[in-house]
Amino acid sequence: MVVIRLSRYGKKKRPFYKIVVIDRRKSREGKFIDMIGFFNPMPIVMCNNKKYFLKININSYLCWLKKGAKPSSKVIFLYKKFKLNI
């Protein structure tokens, strides 16, 4: 089964997450099928006076949902928190 979930990167106490499409049986940092976005809970860079926490390719996300991928609970929570209409 294919799932859409977060994969952790970054330094100690400075997490950075990639939103990836991956086989459910693989490890968290295992080889993924497709990267569709990222989530940064502690942004450092500011662009046009806006902090970018979450960036997702909506078209890829919808395409993978149509193919049968299941989003994790954390990914669903992020969509609701940032009010993305999907």
Residue pairs with C-beta under 8 A, 6 or more apart in sequence:
1 23
1 24
1 68
1 70
2 21
2 22
2 23
2 24
2 33
2 64
2 67
2 68
2 69
2 70
3 21
3 22
3 23
3 24
3 69
3 70
3 71
3 72
4 19
4 20
4 21
4 36
4 61
4 64
4 65
4 69
4 70
4 71
4 72
4 75
5 19
5 20
5 22
5 28
5 71
5 72
5 74
5 75
6 17
6 18
6 19
6 20
6 39
6 72
6 74
6 75
7 17
7 18
7 19
7 20
7 22
7 28
7 29
7 32
8 15
8 16
8 17
8 28
8 29
9 15
9 16
9 17
9 18
9 29
10 16
14 42
15 41
15 42
16 38
16 39
16 40
17 38
17 39
17 40
17 41
18 32
18 35
18 37
18 38
18 39
19 35
19 36
19 37
19 38
19 39
19 56
19 75
20 32
20 33
20 34
20 35
20 36
21 32
21 33
21 34
21 35
21 36
21 64
21 69
22 30
22 31
22 32
22 33
23 30
23 33
26 32
34 60
34 64
36 56
36 57
36 60
36 61
36 64
37 54
37 55
37 56
37 57
37 61
38 54
38 55
39 53
39 54
39 78
40 52
40 53
40 54
41 53
43 51
43 52
43 53
45 52
53 82
54 78
54 82
56 84
58 84
58 86
61 86
62 86
65 71
71 79
79 86
